[in-house]
């Protein structure tokens, strides 16, 4: 992962929304999630950044768990 950005255009700002963009070295291009609530976009950006940082510093073959990503939904649904 190269960057995680939270973008807000004028219309998004008006309605409290944001677009989360995750850029990787992949030739497929960036991944965008549009229409997120601003607070959700900021939290997701923080969690993705933390997961990337943990993965870079973990010993080879060991990924550090990050709360909130990959956790089972209430009731056991994933």
PyMOL Python script that loads the backbone (N, CA, C, O; Angstrom):
from pymol import cmd

cmd.read_pdbstr("""\
ATOM      1  N   UNK A   1       0.848  -1.164   0.000  1.00  0.00           N
ATOM      2  CA  UNK A   1       0.000   0.000   0.000  1.00  0.00           C
ATOM      3  C   UNK A   1       0.899   1.234   0.000  1.00  0.00           C
ATOM      4  O   UNK A   1       1.877   1.309   0.743  1.00  0.00           O
ATOM      5  N   UNK A   2       0.550   2.186  -0.839  1.00  0.00           N
ATOM      6  CA  UNK A   2       1.347   3.398  -0.933  1.00  0.00           C
ATOM      7  C   UNK A   2       0.714   4.552  -0.161  1.00  0.00           C
ATOM      8  O   UNK A   2       1.381   5.198   0.647  1.00  0.00           O
ATOM      9  N   UNK A   3      -0.557   4.811  -0.402  1.00  0.00           N
ATOM     10  CA  UNK A   3      -1.218   5.918   0.308  1.00  0.00           C
ATOM     11  C   UNK A   3      -2.668   5.571   0.627  1.00  0.00           C
ATOM     12  O   UNK A   3      -3.297   4.748  -0.039  1.00  0.00           O
ATOM     13  N   UNK A   4      -3.176   6.228   1.668  1.00  0.00           N
ATOM     14  CA  UNK A   4      -4.600   6.193   2.007  1.00  0.00           C
ATOM     15  C   UNK A   4      -5.016   7.649   2.145  1.00  0.00           C
ATOM     16  O   UNK A   4      -4.495   8.376   2.990  1.00  0.00           O
ATOM     17  N   UNK A   5      -5.956   8.065   1.310  1.00  0.00           N
ATOM     18  CA  UNK A   5      -6.392   9.463   1.322  1.00  0.00           C
ATOM     19  C   UNK A   5      -7.890   9.544   1.580  1.00  0.00           C
ATOM     20  O   UNK A   5      -8.657   8.683   1.151  1.00  0.00           O
ATOM     21  N   UNK A   6      -8.285  10.579   2.280  1.00  0.00           N
ATOM     22  CA  UNK A   6      -9.694  10.881   2.479  1.00  0.00           C
ATOM     23  C   UNK A   6      -9.959  12.193   1.749  1.00  0.00           C
ATOM     24  O   UNK A   6      -9.398  13.234   2.094  1.00  0.00           O
ATOM     25  N   UNK A   7     -10.817  12.130   0.740  1.00  0.00           N
ATOM     26  CA  UNK A   7     -11.091  13.294  -0.092  1.00  0.00           C
ATOM     27  C   UNK A   7     -12.531  13.758   0.090  1.00  0.00           C
ATOM     28  O   UNK A   7     -13.443  12.949   0.259  1.00  0.00           O
ATOM     29  N   UNK A   8     -12.716  15.072   0.054  1.00  0.00           N
ATOM     30  CA  UNK A   8     -14.050  15.650   0.177  1.00  0.00           C
ATOM     31  C   UNK A   8     -14.211  16.760  -0.854  1.00  0.00           C
ATOM     32  O   UNK A   8     -13.546  17.793  -0.779  1.00  0.00           O
ATOM     33  N   UNK A   9     -15.091  16.539  -1.806  1.00  0.00           N
ATOM     34  CA  UNK A   9     -15.418  17.589  -2.761  1.00  0.00           C
ATOM     35  C   UNK A   9     -16.462  18.512  -2.142  1.00  0.00           C
ATOM     36  O   UNK A   9     -16.950  18.241  -1.045  1.00  0.00           O
ATOM     37  N   UNK A  10     -16.808  19.591  -2.824  1.00  0.00           N
ATOM     38  CA  UNK A  10     -17.750  20.553  -2.264  1.00  0.00           C
ATOM     39  C   UNK A  10     -19.131  19.950  -1.954  1.00  0.00           C
ATOM     40  O   UNK A  10     -19.740  20.282  -0.937  1.00  0.00           O
ATOM     41  N   UNK A  11     -19.608  19.085  -2.815  1.00  0.00           N
ATOM     42  CA  UNK A  11     -20.923  18.475  -2.565  1.00  0.00           C
ATOM     43  C   UNK A  11     -20.826  17.495  -1.402  1.00  0.00           C
ATOM     44  O   UNK A  11     -21.719  17.436  -0.557  1.00  0.00           O
ATOM     45  N   UNK A  12     -19.742  16.730  -1.361  1.00  0.00           N
ATOM     46  CA  UNK A  12     -19.562  15.805  -0.244  1.00  0.00           C
ATOM     47  C   UNK A  12     -19.483  16.549   1.079  1.00  0.00           C
ATOM     48  O   UNK A  12     -20.083  16.125   2.066  1.00  0.00           O
ATOM     49  N   UNK A  13     -18.743  17.660   1.107  1.00  0.00           N
ATOM     50  CA  UNK A  13     -18.645  18.448   2.343  1.00  0.00           C
ATOM     51  C   UNK A  13     -20.022  18.920   2.791  1.00  0.00           C
ATOM     52  O   UNK A  13     -20.335  18.898   3.981  1.00  0.00           O
ATOM     53  N   UNK A  14     -20.826  19.339   1.853  1.00  0.00           N
ATOM     54  CA  UNK A  14     -22.175  19.842   2.175  1.00  0.00           C
ATOM     55  C   UNK A  14     -23.004  18.795   2.910  1.00  0.00           C
ATOM     56  O   UNK A  14     -23.797  19.124   3.792  1.00  0.00           O
ATOM     57  N   UNK A  15     -22.811  17.518   2.533  1.00  0.00           N
ATOM     58  CA  UNK A  15     -23.612  16.439   3.113  1.00  0.00           C
ATOM     59  C   UNK A  15     -22.844  15.585   4.126  1.00  0.00           C
ATOM     60  O   UNK A  15     -23.334  14.538   4.549  1.00  0.00           O
ATOM     61  N   UNK A  16     -21.656  16.020   4.512  1.00  0.00           N
ATOM     62  CA  UNK A  16     -20.883  15.297   5.529  1.00  0.00           C
ATOM     63  C   UNK A  16     -20.340  13.965   5.046  1.00  0.00           C
ATOM     64  O   UNK A  16     -20.210  13.022   5.827  1.00  0.00           O
ATOM     65  N   UNK A  17     -20.019  13.884   3.747  1.00  0.00           N
ATOM     66  CA  UNK A  17     -19.527  12.640   3.163  1.00  0.00           C
ATOM     67  C   UNK A  17     -18.077  12.777   2.724  1.00  0.00           C
ATOM     68  O   UNK A  17     -17.535  13.880   2.656  1.00  0.00           O
ATOM     69  N   UNK A  18     -17.455  11.629   2.426  1.00  0.00           N
ATOM     70  CA  UNK A  18     -16.070  11.622   1.969  1.00  0.00           C
ATOM     71  C   UNK A  18     -15.835  10.404   1.095  1.00  0.00           C
ATOM     72  O   UNK A  18     -16.615   9.451   1.110  1.00  0.00           O
ATOM     73  N   UNK A  19     -14.745  10.447   0.329  1.00  0.00           N
ATOM     74  CA  UNK A  19     -14.294   9.309  -0.476  1.00  0.00           C
ATOM     75  C   UNK A  19     -12.950   8.861   0.072  1.00  0.00           C
ATOM     76  O   UNK A  19     -12.040   9.672   0.242  1.00  0.00           O
ATOM     77  N   UNK A  20     -12.828   7.577   0.345  1.00  0.00           N
ATOM     78  CA  UNK A  20     -11.576   7.000   0.808  1.00  0.00           C
ATOM     79  C   UNK A  20     -10.890   6.384  -0.407  1.00  0.00           C
ATOM     80  O   UNK A  20     -11.494   5.582  -1.120  1.00  0.00           O
ATOM     81  N   UNK A  21      -9.633   6.752  -0.647  1.00  0.00           N
ATOM     82  CA  UNK A  21      -8.871   6.227  -1.774  1.00  0.00           C
ATOM     83  C   UNK A  21      -7.626   5.529  -1.237  1.00  0.00           C
ATOM     84  O   UNK A  21      -6.838   6.122  -0.500  1.00  0.00           O
ATOM     85  N   UNK A  22      -7.457   4.257  -1.618  1.00  0.00           N
ATOM     86  CA  UNK A  22      -6.283   3.474  -1.229  1.00  0.00           C
ATOM     87  C   UNK A  22      -5.495   3.206  -2.503  1.00  0.00           C
ATOM     88  O   UNK A  22      -5.999   2.583  -3.438  1.00  0.00           O
ATOM     89  N   UNK A  23      -4.251   3.684  -2.531  1.00  0.00           N
ATOM     90  CA  UNK A  23      -3.386   3.515  -3.689  1.00  0.00           C
ATOM     91  C   UNK A  23      -2.316   2.476  -3.364  1.00  0.00           C
ATOM     92  O   UNK A  23      -1.668   2.529  -2.319  1.00  0.00           O
ATOM     93  N   UNK A  24      -2.152   1.534  -4.285  1.00  0.00           N
ATOM     94  CA  UNK A  24      -1.129   0.502  -4.119  1.00  0.00           C
ATOM     95  C   UNK A  24      -0.227   0.513  -5.354  1.00  0.00           C
ATOM     96  O   UNK A  24      -0.440   1.295  -6.281  1.00  0.00           O
ATOM     97  N   UNK A  25       0.757  -0.340  -5.356  1.00  0.00           N
ATOM     98  CA  UNK A  25       1.650  -0.450  -6.502  1.00  0.00           C
ATOM     99  C   UNK A  25       1.027  -1.291  -7.620  1.00  0.00           C
ATOM    100  O   UNK A  25       1.654  -1.500  -8.659  1.00  0.00           O
ATOM    101  N   UNK A  26      -0.169  -1.762  -7.417  1.00  0.00           N
ATOM    102  CA  UNK A  26      -0.856  -2.598  -8.396  1.00  0.00           C
ATOM    103  C   UNK A  26      -1.134  -1.828  -9.685  1.00  0.00           C
ATOM    104  O   UNK A  26      -1.400  -0.627  -9.656  1.00  0.00           O
ATOM    105  N   UNK A  27      -1.070  -2.524 -10.801  1.00  0.00           N
ATOM    106  CA  UNK A  27      -1.407  -1.902 -12.078  1.00  0.00           C
ATOM    107  C   UNK A  27      -2.911  -1.736 -12.239  1.00  0.00           C
ATOM    108  O   UNK A  27      -3.364  -1.069 -13.169  1.00  0.00           O
ATOM    109  N   UNK A  28      -3.685  -2.332 -11.347  1.00  0.00           N
ATOM    110  CA  UNK A  28      -5.143  -2.215 -11.410  1.00  0.00           C
ATOM    111  C   UNK A  28      -5.615  -0.831 -10.986  1.00  0.00           C
ATOM    112  O   UNK A  28      -6.770  -0.474 -11.222  1.00  0.00           O
ATOM    113  N   UNK A  29      -4.746  -0.053 -10.368  1.00  0.00           N
ATOM    114  CA  UNK A  29      -5.102   1.298  -9.958  1.00  0.00           C
ATOM    115  C   UNK A  29      -5.595   1.358  -8.522  1.00  0.00           C
ATOM    116  O   UNK A  29      -5.591   0.365  -7.795  1.00  0.00           O
ATOM    117  N   UNK A  30      -6.017   2.552  -8.140  1.00  0.00           N
ATOM    118  CA  UNK A  30      -6.460   2.811  -6.770  1.00  0.00           C
ATOM    119  C   UNK A  30      -7.849   2.213  -6.531  1.00  0.00           C
ATOM    120  O   UNK A  30      -8.619   1.978  -7.462  1.00  0.00           O
ATOM    121  N   UNK A  31      -8.137   1.978  -5.257  1.00  0.00           N
ATOM    122  CA  UNK A  31      -9.458   1.534  -4.834  1.00  0.00           C
ATOM    123  C   UNK A  31     -10.125   2.724  -4.170  1.00  0.00           C
ATOM    124  O   UNK A  31      -9.537   3.354  -3.291  1.00  0.00           O
ATOM    125  N   UNK A  32     -11.347   3.040  -4.582  1.00  0.00           N
ATOM    126  CA  UNK A  32     -12.088   4.159  -3.998  1.00  0.00           C
ATOM    127  C   UNK A  32     -13.388   3.665  -3.383  1.00  0.00           C
ATOM    128  O   UNK A  32     -14.091   2.834  -3.957  1.00  0.00           O
ATOM    129  N   UNK A  33     -13.688   4.194  -2.210  1.00  0.00           N
ATOM    130  CA  UNK A  33     -14.972   3.947  -1.567  1.00  0.00           C
ATOM    131  C   UNK A  33     -15.607   5.318  -1.379  1.00  0.00           C
ATOM    132  O   UNK A  33     -15.169   6.101  -0.537  1.00  0.00           O
ATOM    133  N   UNK A  34     -16.628   5.601  -2.156  1.00  0.00           N
ATOM    134  CA  UNK A  34     -17.277   6.913  -2.119  1.00  0.00           C
ATOM    135  C   UNK A  34     -18.531   6.858  -1.254  1.00  0.00           C
ATOM    136  O   UNK A  34     -19.116   5.795  -1.049  1.00  0.00           O
ATOM    137  N   UNK A  35     -18.931   8.022  -0.753  1.00  0.00           N
ATOM    138  CA  UNK A  35     -20.182   8.144  -0.024  1.00  0.00           C
ATOM    139  C   UNK A  35     -20.128   7.709   1.425  1.00  0.00           C
ATOM    140  O   UNK A  35     -21.163   7.424   2.027  1.00  0.00           O
ATOM    141  N   UNK A  36     -18.925   7.655   1.997  1.00  0.00           N
ATOM    142  CA  UNK A  36     -18.798   7.315   3.411  1.00  0.00           C
ATOM    143  C   UNK A  36     -19.067   8.546   4.270  1.00  0.00           C
ATOM    144  O   UNK A  36     -18.765   9.668   3.865  1.00  0.00           O
ATOM    145  N   UNK A  37     -19.628   8.337   5.441  1.00  0.00           N
ATOM    146  CA  UNK A  37     -19.731   9.428   6.408  1.00  0.00           C
ATOM    147  C   UNK A  37     -18.308   9.869   6.738  1.00  0.00           C
ATOM    148  O   UNK A  37     -17.403   9.037   6.814  1.00  0.00           O
ATOM    149  N   UNK A  38     -18.103  11.172   6.935  1.00  0.00           N
ATOM    150  CA  UNK A  38     -16.746  11.697   7.183  1.00  0.00           C
ATOM    151  C   UNK A  38     -16.049  10.967   8.319  1.00  0.00           C
ATOM    152  O   UNK A  38     -14.882  10.595   8.192  1.00  0.00           O
ATOM    153  N   UNK A  39     -16.744  10.759   9.423  1.00  0.00           N
ATOM    154  CA  UNK A  39     -16.130  10.090  10.579  1.00  0.00           C
ATOM    155  C   UNK A  39     -15.750   8.655  10.237  1.00  0.00           C
ATOM    156  O   UNK A  39     -14.702   8.174  10.667  1.00  0.00           O
ATOM    157  N   UNK A  40     -16.592   7.968   9.467  1.00  0.00           N
ATOM    158  CA  UNK A  40     -16.286   6.591   9.072  1.00  0.00           C
ATOM    159  C   UNK A  40     -15.078   6.546   8.147  1.00  0.00           C
ATOM    160  O   UNK A  40     -14.230   5.664   8.277  1.00  0.00           O
ATOM    161  N   UNK A  41     -14.992   7.489   7.215  1.00  0.00           N
ATOM    162  CA  UNK A  41     -13.856   7.543   6.296  1.00  0.00           C
ATOM    163  C   UNK A  41     -12.558   7.786   7.067  1.00  0.00           C
ATOM    164  O   UNK A  41     -11.543   7.151   6.782  1.00  0.00           O
ATOM    165  N   UNK A  42     -12.583   8.682   8.023  1.00  0.00           N
ATOM    166  CA  UNK A  42     -11.393   8.968   8.821  1.00  0.00           C
ATOM    167  C   UNK A  42     -10.981   7.751   9.647  1.00  0.00           C
ATOM    168  O   UNK A  42      -9.795   7.432   9.732  1.00  0.00           O
ATOM    169  N   UNK A  43     -11.949   7.073  10.253  1.00  0.00           N
ATOM    170  CA  UNK A  43     -11.650   5.890  11.068  1.00  0.00           C
ATOM    171  C   UNK A  43     -11.110   4.755  10.194  1.00  0.00           C
ATOM    172  O   UNK A  43     -10.145   4.091  10.571  1.00  0.00           O
ATOM    173  N   UNK A  44     -11.716   4.531   9.048  1.00  0.00           N
ATOM    174  CA  UNK A  44     -11.246   3.484   8.146  1.00  0.00           C
ATOM    175  C   UNK A  44      -9.838   3.807   7.641  1.00  0.00           C
ATOM    176  O   UNK A  44      -9.001   2.912   7.528  1.00  0.00           O
ATOM    177  N   UNK A  45      -9.580   5.059   7.341  1.00  0.00           N
ATOM    178  CA  UNK A  45      -8.252   5.485   6.922  1.00  0.00           C
ATOM    179  C   UNK A  45      -7.231   5.189   8.020  1.00  0.00           C
ATOM    180  O   UNK A  45      -6.142   4.686   7.744  1.00  0.00           O
ATOM    181  N   UNK A  46      -7.583   5.498   9.243  1.00  0.00           N
ATOM    182  CA  UNK A  46      -6.700   5.250  10.387  1.00  0.00           C
ATOM    183  C   UNK A  46      -6.429   3.757  10.550  1.00  0.00           C
ATOM    184  O   UNK A  46      -5.283   3.353  10.748  1.00  0.00           O
ATOM    185  N   UNK A  47      -7.478   2.935  10.468  1.00  0.00           N
ATOM    186  CA  UNK A  47      -7.312   1.491  10.628  1.00  0.00           C
ATOM    187  C   UNK A  47      -6.465   0.872   9.519  1.00  0.00           C
ATOM    188  O   UNK A  47      -5.626   0.011   9.784  1.00  0.00           O
ATOM    189  N   UNK A  48      -6.682   1.305   8.284  1.00  0.00           N
ATOM    190  CA  UNK A  48      -5.898   0.777   7.167  1.00  0.00           C
ATOM    191  C   UNK A  48      -4.434   1.189   7.316  1.00  0.00           C
ATOM    192  O   UNK A  48      -3.534   0.377   7.105  1.00  0.00           O
ATOM    193  N   UNK A  49      -4.201   2.439   7.677  1.00  0.00           N
ATOM    194  CA  UNK A  49      -2.833   2.904   7.895  1.00  0.00           C
ATOM    195  C   UNK A  49      -2.142   2.131   9.003  1.00  0.00           C
ATOM    196  O   UNK A  49      -0.970   1.774   8.886  1.00  0.00           O
ATOM    197  N   UNK A  50      -2.875   1.875  10.079  1.00  0.00           N
ATOM    198  CA  UNK A  50      -2.310   1.122  11.199  1.00  0.00           C
ATOM    199  C   UNK A  50      -2.001  -0.312  10.783  1.00  0.00           C
ATOM    200  O   UNK A  50      -0.956  -0.855  11.144  1.00  0.00           O
ATOM    201  N   UNK A  51      -2.910  -0.928  10.024  1.00  0.00           N
ATOM    202  CA  UNK A  51      -2.685  -2.300   9.562  1.00  0.00           C
ATOM    203  C   UNK A  51      -1.449  -2.368   8.670  1.00  0.00           C
ATOM    204  O   UNK A  51      -0.656  -3.304   8.778  1.00  0.00           O
ATOM    205  N   UNK A  52      -1.281  -1.391   7.797  1.00  0.00           N
ATOM    206  CA  UNK A  52      -0.115  -1.360   6.917  1.00  0.00           C
ATOM    207  C   UNK A  52       1.159  -1.187   7.727  1.00  0.00           C
ATOM    208  O   UNK A  52       2.165  -1.841   7.453  1.00  0.00           O
ATOM    209  N   UNK A  53       1.123  -0.319   8.711  1.00  0.00           N
ATOM    210  CA  UNK A  53       2.292  -0.090   9.558  1.00  0.00           C
ATOM    211  C   UNK A  53       2.639  -1.350  10.346  1.00  0.00           C
ATOM    212  O   UNK A  53       3.808  -1.720  10.450  1.00  0.00           O
ATOM    213  N   UNK A  54       1.618  -2.007  10.901  1.00  0.00           N
ATOM    214  CA  UNK A  54       1.845  -3.242  11.655  1.00  0.00           C
ATOM    215  C   UNK A  54       2.419  -4.329  10.761  1.00  0.00           C
ATOM    216  O   UNK A  54       3.295  -5.084  11.184  1.00  0.00           O
ATOM    217  N   UNK A  55       1.930  -4.414   9.524  1.00  0.00           N
ATOM    218  CA  UNK A  55       2.423  -5.439   8.598  1.00  0.00           C
ATOM    219  C   UNK A  55       3.881  -5.184   8.235  1.00  0.00           C
ATOM    220  O   UNK A  55       4.650  -6.130   8.064  1.00  0.00           O
ATOM    221  N   UNK A  56       4.271  -3.906   8.116  1.00  0.00           N
ATOM    222  CA  UNK A  56       5.659  -3.583   7.778  1.00  0.00           C
ATOM    223  C   UNK A  56       6.608  -3.914   8.916  1.00  0.00           C
ATOM    224  O   UNK A  56       7.764  -4.265   8.676  1.00  0.00           O
ATOM    225  N   UNK A  57       6.134  -3.807  10.160  1.00  0.00           N
ATOM    226  CA  UNK A  57       7.027  -4.008  11.300  1.00  0.00           C
ATOM    227  C   UNK A  57       6.942  -5.409  11.895  1.00  0.00           C
ATOM    228  O   UNK A  57       7.753  -5.753  12.755  1.00  0.00           O
ATOM    229  N   UNK A  58       5.983  -6.226  11.462  1.00  0.00           N
ATOM    230  CA  UNK A  58       5.845  -7.591  11.985  1.00  0.00           C
ATOM    231  C   UNK A  58       6.934  -8.480  11.389  1.00  0.00           C
ATOM    232  O   UNK A  58       7.344  -8.285  10.245  1.00  0.00           O
ATOM    233  N   UNK A  59       7.400  -9.457  12.169  1.00  0.00           N
ATOM    234  CA  UNK A  59       8.364 -10.406  11.614  1.00  0.00           C
ATOM    235  C   UNK A  59       7.770 -11.117  10.394  1.00  0.00           C
ATOM    236  O   UNK A  59       6.551 -11.261  10.294  1.00  0.00           O
ATOM    237  N   UNK A  60       8.605 -11.551   9.489  1.00  0.00           N
ATOM    238  CA  UNK A  60       8.145 -12.212   8.258  1.00  0.00           C
ATOM    239  C   UNK A  60       7.193 -13.353   8.596  1.00  0.00           C
ATOM    240  O   UNK A  60       7.476 -14.184   9.460  1.00  0.00           O
ATOM    241  N   UNK A  61       6.070 -13.376   7.906  1.00  0.00           N
ATOM    242  CA  UNK A  61       5.098 -14.444   8.101  1.00  0.00           C
ATOM    243  C   UNK A  61       4.122 -14.211   9.232  1.00  0.00           C
ATOM    244  O   UNK A  61       3.190 -14.996   9.406  1.00  0.00           O
ATOM    245  N   UNK A  62       4.304 -13.160  10.005  1.00  0.00           N
ATOM    246  CA  UNK A  62       3.408 -12.878  11.117  1.00  0.00           C
ATOM    247  C   UNK A  62       2.760 -11.515  10.924  1.00  0.00           C
ATOM    248  O   UNK A  62       3.449 -10.494  10.931  1.00  0.00           O
ATOM    249  N   UNK A  63       1.479 -11.490  10.757  1.00  0.00           N
ATOM    250  CA  UNK A  63       0.757 -10.225  10.627  1.00  0.00           C
ATOM    251  C   UNK A  63       0.117  -9.903  11.965  1.00  0.00           C
ATOM    252  O   UNK A  63      -0.536 -10.754  12.569  1.00  0.00           O
ATOM    253  N   UNK A  64       0.302  -8.688  12.421  1.00  0.00           N
ATOM    254  CA  UNK A  64      -0.302  -8.270  13.684  1.00  0.00           C
ATOM    255  C   UNK A  64      -1.791  -7.998  13.471  1.00  0.00           C
ATOM    256  O   UNK A  64      -2.159  -7.352  12.490  1.00  0.00           O
ATOM    257  N   UNK A  65      -2.658  -8.479  14.372  1.00  0.00           N
ATOM    258  CA  UNK A  65      -4.090  -8.237  14.219  1.00  0.00           C
ATOM    259  C   UNK A  65      -4.436  -6.777  14.463  1.00  0.00           C
ATOM    260  O   UNK A  65      -3.788  -6.100  15.261  1.00  0.00           O
ATOM    261  N   UNK A  66      -5.454  -6.303  13.776  1.00  0.00           N
ATOM    262  CA  UNK A  66      -5.933  -4.934  13.941  1.00  0.00           C
ATOM    263  C   UNK A  66      -7.411  -4.997  14.272  1.00  0.00           C
ATOM    264  O   UNK A  66      -8.194  -5.539  13.491  1.00  0.00           O
ATOM    265  N   UNK A  67      -7.809  -4.455  15.412  1.00  0.00           N
ATOM    266  CA  UNK A  67      -9.215  -4.456  15.784  1.00  0.00           C
ATOM    267  C   UNK A  67     -10.055  -3.708  14.778  1.00  0.00           C
ATOM    268  O   UNK A  67      -9.680  -2.625  14.329  1.00  0.00           O
ATOM    269  N   UNK A  68     -11.177  -4.272  14.425  1.00  0.00           N
ATOM    270  CA  UNK A  68     -12.107  -3.609  13.529  1.00  0.00           C
ATOM    271  C   UNK A  68     -12.038  -4.116  12.099  1.00  0.00           C
ATOM    272  O   UNK A  68     -13.039  -4.047  11.386  1.00  0.00           O
ATOM    273  N   UNK A  69     -10.913  -4.615  11.660  1.00  0.00           N
ATOM    274  CA  UNK A  69     -10.806  -5.129  10.301  1.00  0.00           C
ATOM    275  C   UNK A  69     -10.799  -6.646  10.382  1.00  0.00           C
ATOM    276  O   UNK A  69      -9.967  -7.236  11.071  1.00  0.00           O
ATOM    277  N   UNK A  70     -11.735  -7.275   9.673  1.00  0.00           N
ATOM    278  CA  UNK A  70     -11.796  -8.721   9.643  1.00  0.00           C
ATOM    279  C   UNK A  70     -12.476  -9.351  10.837  1.00  0.00           C
ATOM    280  O   UNK A  70     -12.507 -10.577  10.949  1.00  0.00           O
ATOM    281  N   UNK A  71     -13.018  -8.551  11.729  1.00  0.00           N
ATOM    282  CA  UNK A  71     -13.735  -9.088  12.863  1.00  0.00           C
ATOM    283  C   UNK A  71     -15.117  -9.540  12.438  1.00  0.00           C
ATOM    284  O   UNK A  71     -15.706  -8.976  11.516  1.00  0.00           O
ATOM    285  N   UNK A  72     -15.627 -10.545  13.101  1.00  0.00           N
ATOM    286  CA  UNK A  72     -16.964 -11.050  12.785  1.00  0.00           C
ATOM    287  C   UNK A  72     -18.001  -9.997  13.167  1.00  0.00           C
ATOM    288  O   UNK A  72     -17.861  -9.290  14.165  1.00  0.00           O
ATOM    289  N   UNK A  73     -19.038  -9.917  12.349  1.00  0.00           N
ATOM    290  CA  UNK A  73     -20.141  -9.010  12.640  1.00  0.00           C
ATOM    291  C   UNK A  73     -20.961  -9.572  13.783  1.00  0.00           C
ATOM    292  O   UNK A  73     -20.888 -10.769  14.063  1.00  0.00           O
ATOM    293  N   UNK A  74     -21.747  -8.727  14.454  1.00  0.00           N
ATOM    294  CA  UNK A  74     -22.612  -9.241  15.526  1.00  0.00           C
ATOM    295  C   UNK A  74     -23.470 -10.389  15.007  1.00  0.00           C
ATOM    296  O   UNK A  74     -23.989 -10.331  13.893  1.00  0.00           O
ATOM    297  N   UNK A  75     -23.614 -11.424  15.812  1.00  0.00           N
ATOM    298  CA  UNK A  75     -24.404 -12.570  15.413  1.00  0.00           C
ATOM    299  C   UNK A  75     -23.597 -13.606  14.657  1.00  0.00           C
ATOM    300  O   UNK A  75     -24.143 -14.621  14.226  1.00  0.00           O
ATOM    301  N   UNK A  76     -22.291 -13.362  14.489  1.00  0.00           N
ATOM    302  CA  UNK A  76     -21.423 -14.330  13.851  1.00  0.00           C
ATOM    303  C   UNK A  76     -21.300 -14.213  12.350  1.00  0.00           C
ATOM    304  O   UNK A  76     -20.513 -14.947  11.753  1.00  0.00           O
ATOM    305  N   UNK A  77     -22.047 -13.317  11.707  1.00  0.00           N
ATOM    306  CA  UNK A  77     -21.935 -13.153  10.258  1.00  0.00           C
ATOM    307  C   UNK A  77     -20.669 -12.386   9.935  1.00  0.00           C
ATOM    308  O   UNK A  77     -20.322 -11.437  10.638  1.00  0.00           O
ATOM    309  N   UNK A  78     -19.980 -12.782   8.887  1.00  0.00           N
ATOM    310  CA  UNK A  78     -18.745 -12.086   8.508  1.00  0.00           C
ATOM    311  C   UNK A  78     -18.960 -11.205   7.322  1.00  0.00           C
ATOM    312  O   UNK A  78     -18.026 -10.544   6.866  1.00  0.00           O
TER     313      UNK A  78
END
""", "prot")
cmd.dss("prot")
cmd.show_as("cartoon", "prot")
cmd.util.cbc("prot")
cmd.orient("prot")
